[in-house]
């Protein structure tokens, strides 16, 4: 009998510090963006703000799409 192995990649949610490092911008900018309704979608878990890495990457893709040459 052959064993089957399923590999699952799990990436946790990012904190504002994590996203700040990833984007190379200050945490205060992320806070301002949340207040203004700009930036990647975020989650509130109790008193904590978190970002889904996949959602962040999709948001970045939408920004890249707006700069394509005509």
C-alpha positions as CSV (number, residue, x, y, z in Angstrom):
1,X,0.0,0.0,0.0
2,X,1.4,3.4,-1.0
3,X,1.1,6.3,1.4
4,X,-0.2,9.6,0.1
5,X,1.1,12.8,1.6
6,X,-0.7,16.0,1.2
7,X,1.4,19.2,1.7
8,X,-0.6,22.2,2.8
9,X,1.0,25.6,2.9
10,X,-0.4,27.7,5.7
11,X,0.5,31.3,6.0
12,X,-0.7,33.1,9.1
13,X,-2.3,36.5,9.2
14,X,0.0,39.5,9.2
15,X,0.1,42.2,11.9
16,X,0.4,45.8,11.0
17,X,4.1,45.5,11.8
18,X,4.4,42.6,9.4
19,X,2.6,44.5,6.6
20,X,4.7,47.6,7.3
21,X,7.8,45.6,6.8
22,X,6.5,43.8,3.7
23,X,5.5,47.1,2.0
24,X,8.3,49.2,3.4
25,X,6.0,51.9,4.8
26,X,5.4,53.1,8.4
27,X,2.7,51.5,10.6
28,X,1.2,55.0,11.0
29,X,0.5,55.1,7.2
30,X,-1.4,51.8,7.5
31,X,-3.4,53.3,10.4
32,X,-4.2,56.4,8.3
33,X,-5.2,54.2,5.3
34,X,-7.6,52.2,7.5
35,X,-9.2,55.4,8.8
36,X,-9.5,56.7,5.2
37,X,-10.8,53.4,3.8
38,X,-7.8,52.9,1.6
39,X,-5.3,50.1,1.4
40,X,-5.8,46.3,1.6
41,X,-8.8,44.9,3.4
42,X,-8.1,44.2,7.0
43,X,-9.7,42.2,9.8
44,X,-10.3,43.1,13.5
45,X,-9.9,40.2,15.8
46,X,-10.9,41.5,19.2
47,X,-8.7,44.6,19.6
48,X,-6.2,43.3,17.1
49,X,-5.9,44.3,13.4
50,X,-4.7,41.6,11.0
51,X,-4.2,41.4,7.2
52,X,-4.6,38.3,5.1
53,X,-1.4,38.0,3.0
54,X,-3.3,36.7,-0.1
55,X,-5.7,39.7,0.1
56,X,-2.7,42.1,0.4
57,X,-1.1,40.5,-2.7
58,X,-4.4,40.8,-4.7
59,X,-4.7,44.4,-3.7
60,X,-1.2,45.1,-4.9
61,X,-2.0,43.4,-8.2
62,X,-4.9,45.8,-8.7
63,X,-2.4,48.7,-8.2
64,X,-0.1,47.2,-10.8
65,X,-2.9,46.8,-13.3
66,X,-3.7,50.5,-13.2
67,X,-0.2,51.4,-14.4
68,X,-0.1,49.3,-17.5
69,X,0.8,51.0,-20.8
70,X,-2.1,51.5,-23.2
